[in-house]
Amino acid sequence: MLTKMRRRFIASAMAAMGAVTLVLLVAINLWNYNITTNRLDDTINSLITTGKNPYSGSSSFTLPDIFSDNSPESKYMTRYFAVVYDSDGDAVRVFSDYIATVSAQEALYYASDALSSGHTQGYYGDYRYCLKSGSSGAAVIFLNASPERQSMKTLFNVSLIVAAASLLAGFALVAAFSKKAIAPYVRNMQLQKEFITDAGHELKTPLTSISTSADVLKMENGDNEWVDNIQKQTVRMSKLVKNLVMLSRLDEGMPLPDKSDFSLSDAAWEAAEPFEMRAKAQGKSYSQNIAPDLNMTGDMAAVQQLISILLDNAFKYSDDGGEIRLSVCAQHKNKVIEVYNTCPPDSLGDIDRFFDRFYRADKSRAYDGGTGIGLAIARAIVQALGGSINAETSDGKSIVFRAVI
């Protein structure tokens, strides 16, 4: 149990750390992308605003030298070209004075692709482009963005490596300190289980004495409602103590005592047999569909107790004249036990809490003779058998408990 608890703690801590790391990774790279893109767009806008309008119809238009006031090296650091179209959409001029790697034919091809995309700006390969339109035509300006795009890729790779390294370091730290972190909780759980076990043993003797005394009183004085109530509550208390001790042992991860090969079909028939008479006595519809020749390895008594718990729960909480169905079958390599029952509308409560100890959806039935931990024991049995159990409803008027083992 300690190992499982540590794994859950580590998984939770790493999930939180991973989420924070992912948010930071995305935020940093989005911020860098936006900053870089805005800088490139500003450069393109500078090209447009410092020169003549490229679609004004002027045949003497040339792209401006925006680096005349800067370092002599500036013009060799940035490369750009443009294609000008007339109002009919025909290319009338290609400007490639500041680009050496793109021919006029390639520039026309790039511009045509950019226009067909339907976007006024964006990335085309390693170029950032912008479309400017006017009444006399349009121009597509391309700015070489390969250094900036390489910088973005480098930042992304570096941030990815840093994030991975941070997660690995975080995992090492969390794993190293996880035992100490959960120590108080483990201690509390251990004390609780010890209390339950010790209390169970201490209560057995007085409960046996009370039960024996009640039997003697009944023999000497005959039937008496007060004695009958004492006997009934003594049986209920004995059952609760027994179930709490069993649940405590199962929670500690103790294996089921009797593991052997047995017929699940026969065990299911034997466990379900008493409920046929109970259905007749309560006026409820009960049916069962148990597949023949089902065999499994495990604790037969525990499986029978599981079936009894699920059926007992179905009979207790089904509506008057309701329907209960038991199904036991094979599904691939697993065995499936399903118990269905109808119930009063809107009486289900929180289905996710059905397997919690002492949880009751219908508070008015808190004293119906049950102990409130039957389904918790059912879940513990299924988990001890290496399976899973869940409850679900499709209409709010019925519920199905499904155990896969």
N, C-alpha and C positions, 0 to 999 in steps of 0.2 A: 504493500500500500504506500509506503514511503517513496518508493521508486516512481510509482504512478503520480503521486502528488508533486514530486520534484519535476517530473516531465511536464505536468500541466503548468506549473509555475514558470518553468523555462519557456514553454511555448507561448504563454500569455505575455511574458516580458519581451520576448523576441518579436512577437506580433506587433506590440506597441512600438518597439524600437524600429522595426521595419517600416511601419506606417509613417513615423516621423521622418525617417531617413528618405523614404520615397517622396514625401511632400517637399522636403528640402531639395532633393535632387531635381525634381520637376520645376520647382520655383526658381532655382539658380539658373537652370538651362533656359527656361522660358524668358527670364529677365535678360540674360545675355543675348538670346535670339532677338528680342524686341529692341534692345539697345543697338545691336549691330545692324539690324534691318532699318531702323530709323536713321542711323548714320549714313547708310548707303542711299536711302531715299533723299536725305538732305543734300547729298552730293549731286544726285541726279537733278534735283530741283535747282541747285546752284548752276548747273550746266544750262538749264532752260532760262532762268531769270537773268543771267549775265550776258546772254547772247540774244540774237534776233529770234522772233517767234518762228519756229521751224515750219509752221503750216500757214504762214501769213501770205504765201504766194510769192515771196521775194526769192528771185533766182540767185541772189548773191549771198544767201544764208550760208554761214560756216559755223561749226561748233566752236564756242569760245574757248580760249585758253585761260582757264580759271586759275592756273598756277603761276601767272605772270608775277604776282606779288609774293610768292612763296619761295621756298628753297629751289635752287636749280634742279634738284633731284626729284621734285614733286611730280613733274610731268612723266617721269619714267616709272613712278610707283603706281599710278592709276591708269587703267586702260578702259576706253569706252568707244562706242560707235553708235550711229543712228541711221534709221531709214525713214525717209519722208515720203508720204503718200498725198496725192491730190484728192479733190472732193469725190472723184469717181473710184477711189480705192486703188489707183495704179501707183506703183512706186516710181517716183520721179528723181530721187537722188539718194545715194548712199554715202555717208560720211564715215570714213575709217582712218582718219589722220592719226588717231591716238591708239591704234590697235595694230599689232603686227601679225597676230595669229589667226585672224579672221579675214577671209577674202570677201569681196563684194557679193559674190554669189552665196556664200555662207551667211552673210549678214541678211540678205533677202530671205533666205530660208528660215533663219531664226525669227525674223520679224513676222513672217507669215504664220509660223507656228504660234507665236505669242498672240497675234490678232485672233487666230481661230480658237484660242483657249477661252475667250470671252472675258478675261480679266484685264483690268487696267494696269495692274502691277503684280509682280511676283518674281519667282526665281525660274530661270531657264538654264539648267545645268549649273555652271559656275558663274552665271551672270544674273544680276538683278536688273529687271527691265521696268520701264514705266511708259504707259501710253498716254499721249496728250493729244486731244482732238480739238478741232475748231471748225469754223464754217467753211474754210478753204481746204481742209484736209486734216491730216494727222501725222504724228511722228512717234516712232518707237525708239526710245533711247536705252541702250544696254550698257551696263557698268560691270566691269570685271570684278567679281566678288570672291574669287578663289582664295585669296589670303584670309578673308573674313570667314568664309565657310570652313576653311581648314582650322581656323582658330576655334570656331564653334564645336567642330568635331573633337578637337583636342581637349577643350574644356569638358565636353560630355564624357569622353573616355577617362579623363583624370578624375572627374567627380564620381564616375561609376566605380573606379578602382578604390577611391577613398571611402565611398559608401560601403563597398564590399568589405574593405579592411575594417571599417568601423563596426560593421555587423559581426564580423568574426571576433574582433576584440571584445565587443559587448557580450557575445555568446560565451566566450571564455570566462569573463567576469561573472556573468549571471550563473553559469554552471558552477563556478567555484564557490559562490556565496549563496547558492540556492538552498543548501541544506540548513544553513544558519537562518536564512530568511523565513523558512517554513517551520523552524523548530518550535516556536510558541504554539502554533496551530497543531502540530503533531503531538505536542505534550498535552494540550487540552483534549484532543481526540482520544489519546491513550488513557487519560484520567477518566474520561466519560465512559469508555469501554470497560475499564477496570471497575468503575462504580456499578455499571449495569451487571457485570458478571458477579461481583461480590454481593450486590443487592439481591440478585436472583437466587444465589445460594442461601443467603440469609433469610429470604422470604419463604423458601420451600418448607422449612420446618414449621413456622407458625401457620402457614396455609394448610399444611397437612393436619395440624392439630385442630384448626377450626373446622375443617371438613369432617374429621373424625367425631368431634364433639357434636356437630350438627346431625350426623348420622345417628349418634346415640340418643340425642334428644328426640329425633323423629321416631326411633324405635320405642322409646319409653312413653312419649306423649301423642304419638300418631301424627297424622298430617297437620301441618301448621303453615300458614302463609309466610310467617316470619322466618321459620326454619327453611322453607323452600327458597326464599329470597337469599338467605345466607349461603345455601348450597350453590345457587345459581351464580352469585357474585364470586364465590370462592373458585368455582370452575373457570369463570371469566378471568379472574386475577391469575390463576395458575397458568392459563393459556397465554396471557399477556407476558408473564415472566418468562415462560418457555420460549416464546417468539422473540422477545428482546435479547435473550441470551444467544439464541440461534443467529439473529441478525447481527449481533456484535461479532460473533465468530466469523460469519461470512464477510463482514466488512474488513476484518483483519486479514482477509485473503487466505484463510484456512481452507484447504481442499475438502471437498465433500467426502465423507468417510467411506462410502461403499461404491467403488467404481468397478463396473463389470458390464459384460454384454447382456442385454435383455431385450425382450420383445416390447417395443413401445406400444404396439397395438393392444396387446393383452393388458399392459399396465394402464393404458388410457381407459379401456373398458372397465377395469376394476375400480379405478378412481372415480369414474363418472356414474357408476351403477347406483349409488345412494341418491343421486339427484333426480332420478326418474320418479321415485316415490315422493320426493319433495315437490316436484312440479305438480303432481296430481293433488297433493295436499294443499298447495297454494293456488291451484287453478291457473297455472301458467303453462304456456306451450313450450315444450322442450324437445329438441331433436339433436342427434349427433351423427356425424359422418366421420368415422375412423377408418382410415385405409388399412387393409389387411397386410400382414407380413412386413410390418415396419420394425426394423431392429436398430439399436444404437448402443453406444458405449457411454456409460455414465452411472449416476446414482439413481436407481429406479425409484426409491422412496422419495427422493427430492423432486423428481419429475412428477410423480403422483401428487405430491403436496402442491406443486405448481398448478396442476390442473384443478385440484380441489379449491385452491385459493381463488383462481379466476372464475370458476363456476359459482362458488359461494358469493363472490362479489357481484356476479351477474344476477343471482337470485335476490340478493339484498336490495339492489338498487334498480331493478327493473320495475316498470309500472305494473299496476294491477292488471292481471290477465295478459301480461306481456309475453314476449317471445325470447327464448334463449336458444342459442345454437352453439354446438361444439364441433370443431373441425380439426382433425389431426391427419396430416399428410406429409409427403416428401416433396421437397423442392430442390432439384439438383442434388447436392450432397448434404443438404440440411434437412432438418425436420421442423415442420411448422405447426404450431398449436394456436388456433384462433378461437376466441370465445366472443360471440355476438349477443347483445341483448338490447331490447328497446328500453326506453326510459321516458319519464315525463318530460315534456318540452321545456327547454331552457333550464334544465336542472343539472347540467354537466359541470358547470363552473370552469375552472382553469385546468384543462386536460394536461398541460405540461407539468402540473404539480400532483398528478394522481399517484405517482410513485414516491412522493415525499412521506415521511413518517407522520402519522396522526393527521394527515390532511383529509378533510371531508368536504366535498362539494356542497352537500346539503347539510347545513348546520343543525337543522331540526331533527336529523336522524343520527345525531352524535352518540346516542345511547341505545343503539339498536342491538346491542349484544356483541358487536365486533370490537376488535382491539385497535383498529386504526393503522395497523402496520402490515396488514396482509399483502398489499401490493408492493410495499417496500421489500418484504421477504421474497415475493415473486421475482422482483428485479434482481435481488441478490443471488437467488438460485440460478436464474438465467445467466447472469454474469459469471458465476462460478462454473457453469457448464460451458463457458466460452461463447455465449450467444448474445442476442439483443432482444429487447421487448419494447413495444410502444403501444400507444392508444390513439385512436383517431375516430372522428365522426364526420359523416358527409352531409347530414341533414339536421343535426341538433336534436334528433329524436331517438337516436340509437348510437351505440358505440361498439367498437371492435378492439379487443386486446389481442395483439399478435406477438407471439414469441417465436423467434427463430434460433434453433440450437443445433 
